[in-house]
Amino acid sequence: MISEGLTTATSVASELREKIRTKKARVGVLGLGYVGLPLSVEFAKAGFDVVGIDILQDKVDRFNAGHSYIKDVPDSAFAPLVTSGKLRATTDFSVIRTLDTIDICVPTPLRKTKDPDMSFVVAATEAIAQYLHQGLLVMLESTTYPGTTDELLLPRLSASGLRVGEDFFLCFSPERVDPGNPKFQTANIPKVVGGITAACTETGALFYQQALETVVPVSSTRVAEMVKLLENTFRMINIGLVNELALMSSRMGIDVWEVIDAAATKPFGFMPFYPGPGLGGHCIPIDPFYLSWKSKEAGIEARFIELAGHINGRMPEFVVEKIQNALNDASKAVRGSKIHILGIAYKRDIDDVRESPALDIMLLLLRLGAQVTYSDPFVDKVDLNGEILESQEMMASVSAADCVVIVTDHSGLEYAKVIGLSKVIVDTRNALKGFRSSKIVRL
C-alpha cells in the first residue's frame, strides 16, 4: 500500500513536470543582468510566460519598455517578447507566490580578502523563502563554492516546513556566459544541472530541456558547483602559465607570441592560451578563489590557484614597466607623458569593464603622474575611483599621445592608421600581429 505522503509528493512533482512540458509553468528569473536577461529571453522564446525580478527600478523600467541593455540580446529580439506579454519585469518579490520556477542569477563577488561575498545569494534565498510554496522549482545559477546550495539555500528554504524533493525542488545549474561570442550563447551552450535529490535533478533537467539545446544532468549540486569552478580555474591557471612565459621571454628577448603560435602546430597534447595585460570579467579572475577559499576550509592548500592568481595579478604592473621602458627609449618619463589607452573593456567587442585590467593599468599610470586618456567604441565613460573619464576621439588622441597602449583588441579598428599616427605603441594583445615597425613594443 502506497502511503499518503508518498502519493502527495509524487503528485506535486508530476503536476509541476506536466506544467513544464506543456509550457504552462510560470517562469521567474531573479537578477536581470548578463545571465538573467538572456535566460529569460530564451524561455519566453520557448513559449513560457516569464517574469524577471530585480531590485533596480531603472533596469526594470528599461526591460518593460522593450529596451535590452545586454549587447548579445538585440532590441529586435527582445522587444517583441515584451510587447506580446511573454516577458515582463518587476521589483515586487511577492510575485514569487504565483511562479512555478525561479532561477537565481545574482552576483557573487569576492571581498577584498578574497573570500566569497554571498550576501546577494542569501538575500535572494530569503526573499524566495518568504514566498515559498508547494510545487516551486528553485535553481541557483550564480557561480559559487561547492556546498552553497545545500549549506546556504536548503536550510533557509526548508525552514518553511516544506520538504525538498517532495514539496519543492532545488537545483544548482552553473551559468555559462561568454559575452560577445557570436557562436555560443545561452540557447546552445550545454547546461549542467544537479539537484539536492534525484527528483530535483529530473525536474530541473526537464525544465532546461524546454528552452536549451543540450542539458547535462549530474549526480548532485556539489558536482554541478565544482564543474563551473573547474572550467574557470583551468583557464585561469593556463593563462597564468603563458603570462609567466611572457615575463620570462621578455627578459630573454624572445617573442612569446611566435613561441605559442609555433607550439600550437602540434596536433595533440597542446592547447594554446595567450598572455595579456591581466584577467578581467565576472568569472575567471574571481571563480577560482571560491575554490581556493573552500579548499582551505577542508585543510587543503590550492597552490596552483594561488600561484596563478599572483602571476596574473601582477600583469598590469608588467605592462606599466613596458610603458616606462618604451618611454625611456624615447627619452621621456612616465610622469607628465600623455598616454592613451586603446580599449578598456575586459575583452574584445563588448562593453563590460568588470575587473578589466585596463582600469588597473590606468590607475597605476595616474599614480605615476601620467596624463591618461582612452578610446573605446563600446565604453563611453568609466569611473576610476570616483573620477569619471570619457572616451576620446581615437585618431586625434593617438596622434597627441607620447605612448599608445593597446589593452583591448577590439576588431574593426584601423590599426595600420594607429601605427602611422603613433610615436610609440605598447601592444598587450598582439593586435598588431603581422605589422613590423620600430614603434611597436610587444608584451
N, C-alpha and C positions, 0 to 999 in steps of 0.2 A: 504493500500500500504506500503510495507516494504521500509524503507529509504535506500539510497545507503550506508551510513556509517555503518548501522547495517549489511547489506549484506556483506560488505567488512570484518567487524570484524568476522562474522560467518565463512567466507571462510578462513580467516587466521587461526582460531582455528581448523577448520575441516581439513585443509591441514596439519597442524602440527600433529594432532592426527592420521591422516592416515599414516604419515611417521613413527610415533612411533609404531603403530600397525603392520606395515609391516617391521619393523626393518631397515627402510631406513634412519631414523633420525641419524644425525651425532652428536655423544655424546662427550661432553667435561667435564673434571674434573680438577678444578683449585686447586692445592695443592695436592702433591703426597706423603702424609705421612701415618700415621696409619689408617686414614679414607679414604683418596682419592685413594690410590693404591688398596686396596681390592674392593672398589666400582667400580673402572674402570675395574677390572678383571671380576666382576660379569656381567657387561653389555657387555663386549667383549664375555664372555662365552654364553650370551643370543643371540649373533648374530649381535650386533651392531659394527660399526666402532667407536673406542674410541680414543680420543686424550687427553693425560694428559698434563697439563701445570704447570710448576714450575719455580721459579727464580733461582734454584741451578743447575748449569750445570752438576756437578758431579752426582747428583741424576738422571737427565735426561739421562746422558750417561749410567749409570747402568741400568736404565729402558729399554733403547733401545737396550742394549746388552742382554736383557733377564734375568738379574740378579735381583731377588727380594731381597729387603733389609728389608722386613717385615716378621717376623718369621712365622706368620699364613698363609702366601702365599708362598708355596714352589716353587722353580725354575721349578720343573716338571710340575706344573700347569700354571706357568706364561710364561715361555719361548716359548711354542708352540703358544700362542696367539700373541706374538710379532713377531715370525717367519712368522705366517700366514698373518700378516698385520692388524689384528684386533685391535692391541694395538700399539700405538706409543706415544712418549712424545716430548715436545718442550719447549724452553724458549721464543718462539715468540708468544706474546699475540695477534698478528694480525690474528692468526688462528681462533679467535672467529668469524670473519666475515663469516666463512664457516660452523659454527656449528648451530645445531638446538636446542640443550640443553646444559646447563653448570651448574655443581654443584660446589659451593664454599666450599672448605674443608680446610680452613686455620686456623692457631692457634688463640685463643682468650685468651691470658694470663691475669693475674692480675698485676697491678702495685704494687709497694711496699706499697702503701697507700690503697691497696685492692679495688681499683676502676678499672673498665674494661679498658683494652688496646684494642681498636677497630681499631688500625692502620692497621692491616693486612686485616681486612674485608673492611675497607674504600678503601685501595689501590686496592684490588681485584675488588671492585664495580666500582671504577673509571676506571680501565682497561677495564672492560666489557662495561661501558658506552661509552667509546671511539669507540668501535666496535659494539655497539648495533644495531640490525636490526630487521625488522618486522619478526614475527614468531619465536622469540627466547624464550625458556623457561629457566628462571634463578631460581636456587634453592640454598638457603643458608643452609648449614648443620652445620656450626660452632656453638658450644654452646654459647649462649648469653642471654641477658636480654630481657624480654617481651617488644616489641615495636621496636626492632632493625630493622626488615625487613621493616616496614612501615615508620620509622623515619629516618633511615640512607640510606637504599638501594633505596627505592621508589623515593624520591626526586632526587637523582642523576641519576637514570635511566629515569625518566620522563622528565628531563631537555632536553632530545633529541627531545621532541615533540611527541614521540610515547606514546600511551595510554595503561596503564596496563589493562589486561583482554581482550583487543581487538587487539592491535598490538604486544604486548609482554606479557609474563605471568611470575608471580613472586610468589614463594612459600618459606616457611621455612619447613625443614624436619630435625629434630634433629638426629645427628649421635648417634648410639648406638653401641659402640665397646667395647668388653671385651677381650683384648689381652690374648692369651694363653688358651682361653676357647675352649675345643675340641667339645663341644656340640652346642653352639650357636655362629655363625659367621654371616657375612654380609647377606648372602642369606636367612637365616631362622630366623633372628631377625625381629619381626614385625616393619614395617616402618610407623611412623606417618607423615602426611603431611597436612599442612594448607596453603591456598593461600590468596592473597590480595582480590581476587574476587572469586565467585563460579566457573567461567570459569578457573581461575588459579588452584584452588584446583582439579578440574576434570582433567585438563591436567597433573598436577604433579602426581596425583594418578595413572593415566593411564601409565605414564612413568615408575614409580617404579614397577608397576604390571608386566612389561615385564621381569624383572630380579629377583625380590624378591618374596618370598612365600606369605607374608601377608602384605597388605597395609591398614592403618587405617586413613581415611580422617577425619579431624576435621574442625571446622567452620571458623577458622581464623589463621593467622600467630602468633598472640599473644597467642592463646591457644597452638599451637604447641611449641612455645618457652617456655611456662610455664611448659609443660609436662616434658621436659628434666630436668628442674631445680627441679621440684618436685621429680623426680626419684632419683637424686643425693643428694638432701637435705634430703630426707628420710633416705638414707644410712648414710650420714654424722652425722645426729642427733642421730640415733640409735647406731652408733659406739661411738659417744661421751658419750652416756649413759653408755655403757658397759665399756668404758675406765674409767669413773668416778667410776663405781662399782669396777674396778680393783684397783684404788687408795685406795678406802675405804677398800676393802678386804685385801690388803697388810698390812694396819695398824692394822687390826683386826686378822691377822693370818689365814685368810680363803682362800682356793683355789678357785679363781674366775672361773676357767675352770670347776671344778666339779659342781659349782653352776649353770653355764649356761647349762651344759650337762643334769643336773637333771631337770632344768626348761623346757628344750626342749622336755621332755617326755610328756608335756601337749599337747593334740591333738587339742586344739582350743585356740584362743586368745593369742598366743605367737609365735614369730618368732625369732630364735636365731641369734644374732650378736656376734662377738667375739672381744676382745680387742687386741691391738697390739702396736707397737712402734711409731705409728703416721700414718697419712694418706699420700698416695702417688698417683701418676698418674696424668693424664691430666684433670680429671673430678672432682672427689669427693672433693679434697682439695680446688678446685677453684670455681666450678659452683655455690654452694650456696651463695657465696659472690656477684655474679652477682645479685641474687635475693635480697640480703640484701641491696646492693647499690641502686637498683631500688626502693625498698620499702621506703628508706629514702627520695627519690625524691617525693614520694607520701605522706610523712609525717607519715609513719608507721615504728616503730622500730621492726626489726626482732630479737626478743630476743632469741628464741631457736637457731637460726643460730649463733649468736654472742657467746652465751654460749658454744655451741658445738665446735665452732672453737677455743675458748680459751682452752677448755679441751684437744681437740685433738692436739693442737699446743704445749702443754707442755709435751706430752708423751715422746719425745726424752730426755728431762731433767729427767723425771722419770726413764727412762732406765739407764741413766748415774748414777743416785742415786743408783739404784740396783747394778750396776757395782762397785761403790765405796764401798757399804756395803759388797758386796761379797769379795772384795779385803781386806777390813778391817778385816773381819773374818779370812782371810788367813795371817793376819799381814803384809799386803802390802798397799801401797798408789797408787793412780792412776798415780801420777807423776812418770815417769820413768818405769812404768809397760808396759809389752808387751801385747797389747790387740788385738785379732784377730777377725774380723767380718766375720761371715758366711752369705753370701748373701747380696747384696746391691741393687738389682732390687726392684722396688716398690711392686711387687707381685710375687708369685711363678711361676717358669718355664718360665719367659720371660726375655728379655734383656733391658727393659725400666727402666731408673733411674729417669725419670721426677718426681720431687717433692718427691723423695724417702726419708723416714725418716732416712734411713741408713746414708745418707750424713750429716744430722744434727747431728746425734749421733757421727759420726767420727770427725766432726769439733769441737764439744764440748769436746771430749776426747783429741784432739790435743791441744786445748787451755789450758787444764788442765795438759799438759806435758806428756801425754801418748805416747808410741810408737805404732802407729796404722797400722795394715796390714789388708788385706781382701782376701777372696777367693769367687769367684762366677763363676760357669761354663758357665754363659751366658754373663758376662760383663768382657771383657779383661782388660779394663782400665777405669779410671774415673778422671775427673777434679774436684779437690776440691779447689775452689777459686784460680785457677792458678797453683796448684800443682798437677802433674799427678801421680796417684798411679796405679800400675798394679796388677792384680790378682795373688796371690801366690799359690804355690802348697799346697793343703789343709792340708794333714796329717802332713807334716813337720812343717807347721805354727801352727797348733793346738797343736802339741807336745811342741813347743818352747814358746807358749803363757802363760802368767800368768793368763789370763782370756779369754775365748771364748764367743762370743755373737752371738746367732742365731737371725738375724734380718729378713731374708727372708727364709722361709721354703721350699726351692726347693726340689722336690721329687727326689728320686733316690740316695740321699746322704747316706753314711754309718754312720748313727747316732750312732749306737752301738760302732763302732770303734772310733768315735769322743769322746764319753764318756770315753772310755778306755784310750785315749791319753791325755785328758784334765786334768787340775788341778782344774779349776772352770768353770762352764758354766752358763751363763745367757740366758734363753730361753724366748724370747719375743713372740713366736708364738705357744707355746705348741707343737712344733715339736717333743718333747721327751715324748709325752703322752704315758703312758704305761711303761716307764722306771722309775726305782727307784734308786736314788743314792744321797749320801750326797753332791756330787759335783754340783748338779743341783739347780739353783735358778730360779724359775718361775716368770713371770710377775705378 
